[in-house]
Structure formats: structure tokens, C-alpha cells
Amino acid sequence: MAIGPVGATPFIPPTLASSKTAAPSGFGQGLQQVMSLQSTADGAATGVATGSLTDLHQFTAASTKASLAVELTVALRNRAVDAYQEIMRMQV
């Protein structure tokens, strides 16, 4: 049984997938997408604080997307760690 590298597994958050962006081809690119969403939310928060962003709906949407992406990433990490620990407990 061959096991491919981690980069071969696509990371596509179902709540964040859009038709405008290409699907990430690896976990690292998925993390970059999460970081991009977080950066967008931070920029929107700065815009609200300085008064340059008057539409609060943009901030709320960006913040929610970033929050969901981080929660999904943490849940995926937790599942991977649990799987690793289960494999390490197996007796050979």
C-alpha cells in the first residue's frame, strides 16, 4: 500500500470554496488561503476602526469567513494528531 505525500491531499474548505478561485493543490496552499482570509479580516477591522470602511457587512462577512477557516483548520489538525496517536498505539 503506497501512501502519498501530504502535499498530494487537497485541502478545500467546503464553506470557503468559490467558483472564482482555483482549488488549492496541497495542504500548504490551503493554509496560505486561511492566512489570506485572516489578513483580509484584519484589514477590514482596521478599516472599521479608522472609519475608512463604512459598510460593516463587509467586515462581518470577512471576519466570519476567517473564523470558520481557522476553526476548520484546527479541527483538521486535531483529527490528524488523533490519527497519528492512534497509529503510534498500534502494536506491530
N, C-alpha and C positions, 0 to 999 in steps of 0.2 A: 504494500500500500504506500503510495507516494503522497507526501504532504508538501504542498506548495508553499512558497514564502508568504509572509504576512502581507506584503505589498500586492499579492495576486488577488486578495479578497477585497471586493469593492465595499466601500463604506458610503451608503446612500441613506441619509436620514429620511424616513418616509414623510415626515411633516415639513421638511425643508426642500424637497425635490421640486424643481420648477422646470418648465419646458425651455426656458431661456438659457440655462446653464448646462454645460456638459456634465455628465456623471463622473465623479472622481474615480480614478482607476486604482486607488490604493488607500490604505488607512491613513498614511501621512497626508495625502491630499485632502482627505475628509477632515483631519484635524486643522489643516490650513483653512478650510471652509468655515469651521467652527470659530476659529480665531478671527476670520474676516467678519463674521456676523457679530462677534463681540466688539470688534473695533467699530463697526457701523453703529451699534447701540451706544457705545461710549461717545462717539461723535454726535449722535442725536441728543444725548444727555447734556453734552457741553453746549450744544445749540440751544436747548431749552433753558439752560442756566444763564446763558449770555443774552438771551432774547432774540437771537437770530433765527431760531426755528419757532414759528408761531403755531404750527399745526401739531398739537400734542398727539394726534393719532399716529403720525409717523414715528414718534418716539416710542409710543406704546407698542406698536407693531414690531419695531426693531428690537426693543427690549424683550418682548415675548419670544421672538424667534431665537434670540441669543440664549435666553434662559432654557428653552426647550432643547436647543442643540447641546448645551452644556450638560443638562440632565441626561440626555440620551447617551452622550459620550461617557459620562460617569457610570451609567448603568451597563454599557457595553464593556467598559474596563472591569467593573466588578464581576461580570459574568466570565470574562476571560481569566481573571485571577482565580475565581472559584473553580473553573475547569482545570487550570494548571494545578491547583492544590489537590484536586480530585485525582488527576493523573499521577501526581507525586505520591499519593497514598496507596496507589495500586501496587500489589506485590507481583514480582516477576517470577 
